[in-house]
């Protein structure tokens, strides 16, 4: 289990992507809007996970 978590951590660090992020998947597949993603991410903005979700929206706006 430790090996699996180290592998995921390495993958996320190298690729700059989160593995199995339900909010991101729902947004990319069109199940939720950008506004809905932002509403989900705002309360989490003080965490790395929340910042990641908000950065997805910022990158998409460019």
N, C-alpha and C positions, 0 to 999 in steps of 0.2 A: 504494500500500500504506500509505503514511503517512496519507493521507486516511482510509482505512478504519479504521485503528487509532485515529485521533483521534475519528472518529464513534462508535466503540464505547465509547471512554473517556468521551465526553460523555454518551452514553445511560446508561451505568452510573452515572455521578455524579448525573445528574438523577433517575433512577428508583430508585436505591438497590438495583438488582438486577444480578446478574452475567449476562452473555450467554454462553450455552452452558456451563453448569455441569453436567457429567454426573451428579454425585452428587445435586444438587438435583432434576434431572429424574427420576432413578430413584426418589427418595424421593416426589416429588409424584405419580408415576404408580403408586406402590404396589409397585414392584419390590424396594425395600429398606425395612426398618423404620426407625423413628427411632433405635433402638439401633444399627443398622448404620451409619446416617449419622453418629451420634456417634463410633463407633469409627473411621470414616474421617477425621473432622474433628479428633479429639483430637491426633494427631501433627502436624497442621498449625496448631495453635492459636496459634503465634507469628507466623503470617502473616495478612495481610488476608483471604486466601481461606479459611483455616481458621476465622477469627473469623466470617466471613460464614456459613459452614455452621452453626456453633454458634448464631448468632443466629437462623437459620431455626427451629431447634428451640425456642429460648426464646420466640420469637414465637408458635409453634404451641401452646405450653403455656399461653399466656395466654387 
